[in-house]
């Protein structure tokens, strides 16, 4: 919740989607690696907070960056693929835990965090910044270059529609960390609609993240519990 509140607006304002995605990808494995050396549960809890803080905007930025670069016909399928891959990653956790069942829990963080830290750097080279965000920030040449790289489309960077778009979105370039919150507070209808959505999201999140934490209390093999818990997500992305 704290990460979503503080980081979400930065993705729309100063950092952009790509940089925010990179920051999130680096924070999580970095916190995991440092957790290996936790001397007590207070340090461990603090590092888990840092990991969750970075995790807050990971899914949103990845979804926006992937779906923004495809047409409406493929947007749904592309979004589903991202969640499907998340489920496959979830399935690797009980396997890694089983292979390290006779070792310290610290090795699990090692085998999950180091590979994640390495492939996080792929974001720098293979992920393109959002063309819309570049346009809003006045970086028209970069936005046009990104659009040209998507497909064989001829785009003239000097056409007037870009200027009209920039003028309409000029107010968005002045967003700061608390601008979105102030807008919500000023518009009562927005808060009235958002409040029940946030309440439902809080309840769903407690169940979603609480269920894996309670797997050890079930009268069954822990590793199979984790596997079935991950497999239960497979039908969810299409819907």
Secondary structure as UniProt FT lines:
FT   HELIX           2..12
FT   TURN            13..14
FT   HELIX           16..35
FT   TURN            36..37
FT   HELIX           41..55
FT   TURN            56..57
FT   HELIX           58..67
FT   TURN            68..69
FT   HELIX           72..99
FT   TURN            100..102
FT   HELIX           105..120
FT   HELIX           122..126
FT   HELIX           131..136
FT   TURN            137..138
FT   HELIX           140..150
FT   TURN            157..158
FT   HELIX           160..168
FT   HELIX           170..174
FT   TURN            177..178
FT   HELIX           179..186
FT   HELIX           188..213
FT   HELIX           215..217
FT   HELIX           222..231
FT   TURN            232..238
//
